[in-house]
């Protein structure tokens, strides 16, 4: 499985039993806690989110003009 959507689909389709899904979710959370939240969780605040590097993208005009009336 590559992402949580695939995990959900596998459970929904009956290809993955609930105990295995629960184990996968707990392991995913431990990974996040150890590598993403390490030293910051909970009181230290958010990391650079949303990343400052995307600020120039937010300043670009929308790709489509706003729709007027209909």
DSSP file (Angstrom, degrees, kcal/mol; ACC not computed):
  #  RESIDUE AA STRUCTURE BP1 BP2  ACC     N-H-->O    O-->H-N    N-H-->O    O-->H-N    TCO  KAPPA ALPHA  PHI   PSI    X-CA   Y-CA   Z-CA
    1    1 A X              0   0    0      0, 0.0     3,-0.1     0, 0.0     4,-0.0   0.000 360.0 360.0 360.0 138.5    0.0    0.0    0.0
    2    2 A X        +     0   0    0      1,-0.2     2,-0.3     0, 0.0     3,-0.0   0.751 360.0   3.2-102.2 -29.2    1.2    3.4   -0.9
    3    3 A X  S  > S-     0   0    0      1,-0.0     4,-1.7     0, 0.0     3,-0.2  -0.902  77.5 -92.7-150.6 177.2   -1.3    5.7    0.8
    4    4 A X  H  > S+     0   0    0     -2,-0.3     4,-2.6     1,-0.2     5,-0.2   0.783 118.4  61.1 -69.6 -27.2   -4.3    5.9    3.1
    5    5 A X  H  > S+     0   0    0      2,-0.2     4,-2.4     1,-0.2    -1,-0.2   0.917 106.4  46.8 -63.0 -42.0   -6.7    5.8    0.1
    6    6 A X  H  > S+     0   0    0     -3,-0.2     4,-2.4     2,-0.2    -2,-0.2   0.882 111.0  52.3 -66.8 -37.7   -5.3    2.4   -0.9
    7    7 A X  H  X S+     0   0    0     -4,-1.7     4,-2.1     2,-0.2    -2,-0.2   0.943 110.9  47.1 -61.2 -47.6   -5.6    1.2    2.7
    8    8 A X  H  X S+     0   0    0     -4,-2.6     4,-2.8     1,-0.2    -2,-0.2   0.910 111.9  50.4 -61.3 -43.1   -9.3    2.3    2.8
    9    9 A X  H  X S+     0   0    0     -4,-2.4     4,-2.5     1,-0.2     6,-0.3   0.903 109.1  51.5 -63.1 -41.2  -10.0    0.7   -0.5
   10   10 A X  H  <>S+     0   0    0     -4,-2.4     5,-1.9     2,-0.2     6,-1.5   0.899 113.2  44.7 -63.9 -40.6   -8.4   -2.6    0.6
   11   11 A X  H ><5S+     0   0    0     -4,-2.1     3,-1.1     4,-0.2    -2,-0.2   0.934 113.8  50.0 -67.0 -45.8  -10.5   -2.6    3.8
   12   12 A X  H 3<5S+     0   0    0     -4,-2.8    -2,-0.2     1,-0.3    -1,-0.2   0.869 111.8  47.7 -61.3 -38.4  -13.7   -1.7    1.9
   13   13 A X  T 3<5S-     0   0    0     -4,-2.5    -1,-0.3    -5,-0.2    -2,-0.2   0.513 114.4-116.4 -81.9  -4.5  -13.2   -4.4   -0.7
   14   14 A X  T < 5S+     0   0    0     -3,-1.1    -3,-0.2    -4,-0.4    -2,-0.1   0.591  84.2 118.9  80.4  10.1  -12.5   -7.0    2.0
   15   15 A X  S   <S+     0   0    0     -5,-1.9     2,-0.4    -6,-0.3    -4,-0.2   0.650  74.0  44.3 -81.8 -15.7   -8.9   -7.5    0.8
   16   16 A X  S    S-     0   0    0     -6,-1.5    -2,-0.2    -7,-0.1    -1,-0.2  -0.978  85.7-130.7-132.7 119.5   -7.5   -6.4    4.1
   17   17 A X    >>  -     0   0    0     -2,-0.4     4,-2.0     1,-0.1     3,-0.6  -0.313  25.9-112.4 -67.5 152.6   -8.9   -7.5    7.5
   18   18 A X  H 3> S+     0   0    0      1,-0.2     4,-2.9     2,-0.2     5,-0.2   0.874 114.6  56.9 -53.5 -44.5   -9.7   -4.9   10.1
   19   19 A X  H 3> S+     0   0    0      1,-0.2     4,-2.0     2,-0.2    -1,-0.2   0.891 109.2  47.0 -58.9 -36.5   -6.9   -6.1   12.5
   20   20 A X  H <> S+     0   0    0     -3,-0.6     4,-2.4     2,-0.2    -1,-0.2   0.883 111.7  50.6 -69.8 -37.9   -4.3   -5.5    9.8
   21   21 A X  H  X S+     0   0    0     -4,-2.0     4,-2.5     2,-0.2    -2,-0.2   0.914 109.8  50.2 -65.3 -42.4   -5.7   -2.1    8.9
   22   22 A X  H  X S+     0   0    0     -4,-2.9     4,-2.3     1,-0.2    -2,-0.2   0.925 111.2  49.2 -61.0 -44.2   -5.6   -1.1   12.6
   23   23 A X  H  X S+     0   0    0     -4,-2.0     4,-2.4    -5,-0.2    -2,-0.2   0.914 110.5  50.7 -60.5 -43.5   -2.0   -2.2   12.8
   24   24 A X  H  X S+     0   0    0     -4,-2.4     4,-2.4     1,-0.2    -2,-0.2   0.903 110.3  49.1 -62.6 -42.0   -1.2   -0.3    9.6
   25   25 A X  H  X S+     0   0    0     -4,-2.5     4,-2.2     2,-0.2    -1,-0.2   0.904 111.3  49.1 -65.8 -40.4   -2.8    2.9   11.0
   26   26 A X  H  X S+     0   0    0     -4,-2.3     4,-2.1     2,-0.2    -2,-0.2   0.898 111.8  48.8 -66.0 -39.1   -0.9    2.6   14.3
   27   27 A X  H  X S+     0   0    0     -4,-2.4     4,-2.2     2,-0.2    -2,-0.2   0.901 109.9  52.1 -65.7 -39.9    2.4    2.1   12.5
   28   28 A X  H  X S+     0   0    0     -4,-2.4     4,-2.3     1,-0.2    -2,-0.2   0.914 109.4  49.9 -61.7 -42.3    1.7    5.1   10.2
   29   29 A X  H  X S+     0   0    0     -4,-2.2     4,-2.9     1,-0.2    -1,-0.2   0.908 108.8  51.5 -64.5 -41.4    1.1    7.2   13.3
   30   30 A X  H  X S+     0   0    0     -4,-2.1     4,-2.4     2,-0.2    -1,-0.2   0.901 108.9  52.0 -61.4 -39.8    4.3    6.1   14.9
   31   31 A X  H  X S+     0   0    0     -4,-2.2     4,-2.3     2,-0.2     5,-0.5   0.935 111.9  45.8 -60.7 -46.2    6.2    7.0   11.8
   32   32 A X  H  X>S+     0   0    0     -4,-2.3     5,-2.6     1,-0.2     4,-2.0   0.925 112.9  50.0 -62.5 -44.9    4.7   10.5   11.8
   33   33 A X  H  <5S+     0   0    0     -4,-2.9    -1,-0.2     1,-0.2    -2,-0.2   0.889 115.8  42.4 -62.3 -39.4    5.3   11.0   15.5
   34   34 A X  H  <5S+     0   0    0     -4,-2.4    -1,-0.2    -5,-0.2    -2,-0.2   0.847 130.5  20.2 -76.3 -34.8    9.0    9.9   15.2
   35   35 A X  H  <5S+     0   0    0     -4,-2.3    -3,-0.2    -5,-0.2    -2,-0.2   0.780 131.2  30.8-111.8 -32.4    9.9   11.7   12.0
   36   36 A X  T  <5S+     0   0    0     -4,-2.0    -3,-0.2    -5,-0.5    -4,-0.1   0.873 128.9  31.7 -94.5 -44.9    7.4   14.6   11.3
   37   37 A X  S >><S+     0   0    0     -5,-2.6     3,-2.6     3,-0.1     4,-1.7   0.508  82.4 135.8 -92.5  -5.0    6.4   15.6   14.8
   38   38 A X  T 34 S-     0   0    0     -6,-0.4    -4,-0.1     1,-0.3    -5,-0.0  -0.180  83.4  -3.4 -52.6 123.1    9.7   14.9   16.6
   39   39 A X  T 34 S+     0   0    0      2,-0.2    -1,-0.3     1,-0.1    -2,-0.1   0.391 129.5  67.4  78.1  -4.3   10.6   17.7   18.9
   40   40 A X  T <>> +     0   0    0     -3,-2.6     4,-0.9     3,-0.1     5,-0.5   0.560  69.8 130.8-119.5 -14.7    7.6   19.8   17.8
   41   41 A X  T  <5S-     0   0    0     -4,-1.7    -2,-0.2     1,-0.2     2,-0.1  -0.777  74.7 -17.5-102.6 134.7    4.6   18.0   19.1
   42   42 A X  T >45S+     0   0    0     -2,-0.4     3,-0.7    -3,-0.0    -1,-0.2  -0.957 134.7  24.2 -97.5 -21.5    2.4   19.3   20.6
   43   43 A X  T 345S+     0   0    0      1,-0.2    -2,-0.2    -2,-0.1     3,-0.1   0.678 100.9  75.9 -85.5 -17.7    3.4   22.6   22.1
   44   44 A X  T 3<5S-     0   0    0     -4,-0.9    -1,-0.2     1,-0.2    -3,-0.2   0.585  96.0-124.7 -75.8  -7.3    6.3   23.7   19.9
   45   45 A X    < < -     0   0    0     -3,-0.7    -1,-0.2    -5,-0.5     2,-0.1  -0.199  39.5 -39.1  92.8 174.6    3.9   24.8   17.1
   46   46 A X        -     0   0    0      1,-0.1     3,-0.1    -3,-0.1    -9,-0.0  -0.363  52.8-122.3 -75.0 151.5    3.7   23.9   13.4
   47   47 A X        -     0   0    0      1,-0.2     2,-2.0    -2,-0.1    -1,-0.1  -0.084  68.8 -49.1 -71.7-172.9    6.6   23.4   11.1
   48   48 A X  S    S-     0   0    0      3,-0.0     2,-0.4    -2,-0.0    -1,-0.2  -0.420  82.6-174.0 -64.2  84.2    6.8   25.6    8.0
   49   49 A X  S    S+     0   0    0     -2,-2.0     2,-0.1     1,-0.3    -3,-0.1  -0.990  70.3  22.2-140.0 127.3    3.1   25.0    7.0
   50   50 A X  S    S-     0   0    0     -2,-0.4    -1,-0.3     1,-0.0     5,-0.1   0.652 113.3-113.3 -65.9 151.4    2.0   25.9    4.5
   51   51 A X    >   -     0   0    0      1,-0.2     3,-1.8    -2,-0.1     4,-0.2  -0.231  10.9-133.9 -59.3 136.7    5.6   26.1    3.3
   52   52 A X  G >  S+     0   0    0      1,-0.3     3,-1.8     2,-0.2     4,-0.3   0.783 100.5  74.5 -59.5 -26.6    6.9   29.7    2.6
   53   53 A X  G 3  S+     0   0    0      1,-0.3     3,-0.4     2,-0.1    -1,-0.3   0.720  91.1  55.6 -62.9 -20.6    8.3   28.4   -0.7
   54   54 A X  G X> S+     0   0    0     -3,-1.8     4,-1.8     1,-0.2     3,-0.6   0.487  76.8  97.4 -91.6  -1.0    4.7   28.3   -2.2
   55   55 A X  H <> S+     0   0    0     -3,-1.8     4,-1.2     1,-0.2    -1,-0.2   0.893  80.5  54.4 -54.4 -43.0    3.9   31.9   -1.4
   56   56 A X  H 34 S+     0   0    0     -3,-0.4     4,-0.5    -4,-0.3    -1,-0.2   0.867 106.7  52.8 -60.2 -33.2    4.8   33.0   -5.0
   57   57 A X  H X4 S+     0   0    0     -3,-0.6     3,-1.2    -4,-0.2    -1,-0.2   0.894 104.4  54.9 -67.6 -38.5    2.4   30.4   -6.3
   58   58 A X  H 3< S+     0   0    0     -4,-1.8    -1,-0.2     1,-0.3    -2,-0.2   0.778 103.8  56.9 -65.1 -24.9   -0.4   31.8   -4.2
   59   59 A X  T 3< S+     0   0    0     -4,-1.2    -1,-0.3    -3,-0.2    -2,-0.2   0.605  85.0 103.0 -82.5 -12.0    0.2   35.2   -5.7
   60   60 A X  S <  S-     0   0    0     -3,-1.2     3,-0.1    -4,-0.5    -3,-0.0  -0.362  83.1-100.1 -69.8 151.1   -0.4   34.0   -9.3
   61   61 A X        -     0   0    0      1,-0.1    -1,-0.1     2,-0.1     4,-0.1  -0.340  48.5 -89.1 -66.6 153.8   -3.7   34.8  -10.9
   62   62 A X        -     0   0    0      1,-0.1    -1,-0.1     2,-0.1     4,-0.1  -0.281  33.3-123.1 -59.5 148.4   -6.3   32.0  -11.0
   63   63 A X  S    S+     0   0    0     -3,-0.1     2,-0.4     1,-0.1    -1,-0.1   0.770  95.5  42.1 -69.5 -23.8   -6.0   29.8  -14.1
   64   64 A X  S    S-     0   0    0      3,-0.0    -2,-0.1     0, 0.0     3,-0.1  -0.950  91.6-110.5-123.4 143.0   -9.6   30.5  -15.1
   65   65 A X        -     0   0    0     -2,-0.4     2,-0.1     1,-0.1    -2,-0.1  -0.344  45.7 -93.3 -66.1 152.6  -11.4   33.8  -15.1
   66   66 A X        -     0   0    0      1,-0.1     2,-0.3    -4,-0.1    -1,-0.1  -0.395  43.6-113.2 -64.0 141.8  -14.2   34.1  -12.6
   67   67 A X        -     0   0    0     -3,-0.1     2,-0.5    -2,-0.1    -1,-0.1  -0.597  27.8-150.9 -79.5 136.8  -17.6   33.2  -13.9
   68   68 A X        -     0   0    0     -2,-0.3    -3,-0.0     1,-0.2    -1,-0.0  -0.937  49.7 -38.9-113.1 125.4  -20.1   36.0  -14.3
   69   69 A X              0   0    0     -2,-0.5    -1,-0.2     1,-0.1     0, 0.0   0.462 360.0 360.0  47.8 162.0  -23.8   35.4  -14.0
   70   70 A X              0   0    0     -3,-0.1    -1,-0.1     0, 0.0    -2,-0.0   0.298 360.0 360.0-168.1 360.0  -25.6   32.5  -15.4
